[in-house]
Amino acid sequence: MAHLQTIYIDAFAGNGKIELGDSNIEIEGSARLALNNSRDFDKYIFIEKNKTYAKELATTVCSDFPQKKIRLLSKTKIVTMP
């Protein structure tokens, strides 16, 4: 029997965090919530058009989740992490 893979896709991944208005409170964005979830996916695909956000997201998820299979698609390039 073939193994079915589970893939998490986030089409508007952002930079991995959400700033709540003017309160200086920061919470995890959808990409980080998915990676921290107890439900492990076989692969994660994050898509972010804004290259600044994509770079921030790549930097943080690379260091914080080295064991996860992550692919980041940006307007300028594709980054594949382990």
N, C-alpha and C positions, 0 to 999 in steps of 0.2 A: 504494500500500500504506500502510495506517495505521501510524503510529508508536506502538508500545506503550511506556507509561511504566512505570518501575520506582519503586515506593514502599516506603520503609522505615517500618514501624510498630513502635513500642515502647510496649506497654501499661502498663509499670511503669517509666517513664523515670527516676524519682528526680531528684536534683539535679545529676547529671553527674559525680559522684565517689563513690568507695567508700572508706571508712575501714576499715582492717584491724585490728580489735580494739583493744587498748590500745597498739599499737605506734607510734601517730602516723604510720603510713605511709598515704599516700593514693594511690589509683590511679584511672585514668579509668573512669567508668561506661559502661554500654552506649550511651547517647546520644552521648557524645563519641567513643567508639570507632567508631561508625557514621559520624559526621561526618568523622573523620580517616582513614577507610578509603580506600584507593586506588580502590575500586569506588564510583564516584559514582552516586547514585540521583537520579532526577528530582525527587522530593519526599521530605520526611521528616515523619512525624507522630509526635509524642511525647505520650503521655497520662500525666498524673500527678495523682492524687487529692489529695495533700497540697499545700495552697496555698503553704506555705513552700518546699518543694522545687521546685514549679513556677516560683515567682518566681526562685529561684536559678538554675535551669536556663535560663529565658528571658534573664536578665541575661548569663550567660556565653556562650550560643550566639549571641546577637545580636551581641555584640562580637567573638567569635572566628571566626564563620562568616557574615559578612554576605552572601556571594555565594550561599549555599544557600537553597533554598525550604523553609522550615520552618514547621510549624504545631504549636502546643502547645495541647493540650486539658487544661483543668483543671476542677475541680469548680465553680469560680466564673466562669470566663470562657474564651474562646478567643482566643489570641494568634497572629496570622499575621505572620511575618517575611518580608522580601522574597521 
